[in-house]
Amino acid sequence: MVQLDFYGTLVAASLVLLLGRGLVTRVGFLRAYNIPEPVAGGLVVALVLLALRGLDVEVRFDTSLQTPLMLAFFATIGLSADFASLKKGGRVVGVFLLAVTGLLVVQNAMGIGLAKALGLDPLMGLLTGSITLAGGHGTGAAWGATFSEKYGLASASELAMASATFGLVLGGLIGGPVARLLIKRTQVSGCLEQEKPRVPKGFEQPNKERSITPFSFIETLALIAVSLLAGSLLNGLLLGTAFELPTFVCVLFVGVVLRNGLSALGLYQVFEREVSVLGNVSLSLFLAIALMSLKLWDLASLALPIFIILAVQTLVMALFAIFVTFRVMGSNYDAAVLAAGHCGFGLGATPTAIANMQAVTQRYGPSQIAFLVVPMVGAFFIDIVNVIVIKLYLALPFFVAS
């Protein structure tokens, strides 16, 4: 076994991003279908590691940097959100949240229905539904333990981790192709509005050059550090209460309060170009570490019926984004970018959603409303709504009886 330490893992993650950039630049298929660079490079490395494992060589990474990078990314999302923009996106956020809630209901109904049809425990259908797909690894681990302890479902945690991994991979792969299909459709049907050229914001075109200074960079770094510290403390205070939320939601919330509080008091104006640079770096490194650390052999160990359920769920996600999300959100370019983002966190996680949208906007142009709406719904609302939907399903007679 080869164990890479902190520095080795950081070097590997950097090389993964360079590999992804090279692949997307040189491979027309990846570029045409808007595959995010961290996804392209990370999956290639994960496949190489899978092949090495077949030769009895296993490589392990120090993933201690992964969580801080994810939290730093969400802090920059919070620091990028001003109340004026949030107010402007209020109605759109509400409509998108309804679409997202509809998918949660469909995912669980599909998972339970397929599980029963294949002779499996309906709880497995829930685990391969919104718990692990929209909820990700964290939600999957929590509910997997509950299903094992309360309902006696064997290997629930292992199934949850494998299902969440499957979703993370597919969420980063289908978003770009879905957006490409929809953008072609809007151009053909004339739905793409002819607007004045829009100036891209930080997360819309991550490769755009931005002038920064050392001092302003340090100021922004301090804001992110405060968001991480205060968000972690807030999460600790909420643990075990009715208001308990994931740490990244608390960090994002603190970022929003910091940005708008300092601005309202006239003390400080956040420099968005520095926020975007640090946010994009954190996002890219987080995804690189997450994807190159994937244990693809966990997917290979999935029983055929579970694999069938997850494959159908992927198809359902793509169809839902095309025929529901896209239409509900206006059938225009912004709706296509939102559909790509929905694929990202409908199967994987909010960082995957942002990477999907970046791959699209980097090629086709900015979509400010998408980068306002998706982080809010993907971070603030989806975990809360998902818990409500899951508990409503668990109240069904065949779950209560078991």
Secondary structure as UniProt FT lines:
FT   STRAND          2..3
FT   HELIX           6..26
FT   HELIX           28..32
FT   TURN            33..34
FT   HELIX           37..54
FT   TURN            55..56
FT   STRAND          59..60
FT   HELIX           63..65
FT   HELIX           66..79
FT   HELIX           83..88
FT   HELIX           90..117
FT   TURN            118..119
FT   HELIX           122..126
FT   HELIX           127..131
FT   TURN            132..135
FT   HELIX           136..151
FT   TURN            154..155
FT   HELIX           156..189
FT   TURN            202..204
FT   TURN            206..207
FT   HELIX           214..238
FT   TURN            239..240
FT   TURN            242..243
FT   HELIX           247..264
FT   TURN            265..266
FT   HELIX           272..292
FT   HELIX           296..300
FT   HELIX           304..320
FT   HELIX           321..325
FT   HELIX           326..328
FT   TURN            329..330
FT   HELIX           333..347
FT   HELIX           350..364
FT   HELIX           368..375
FT   HELIX           376..381
FT   HELIX           382..394
FT   HELIX           397..401
//
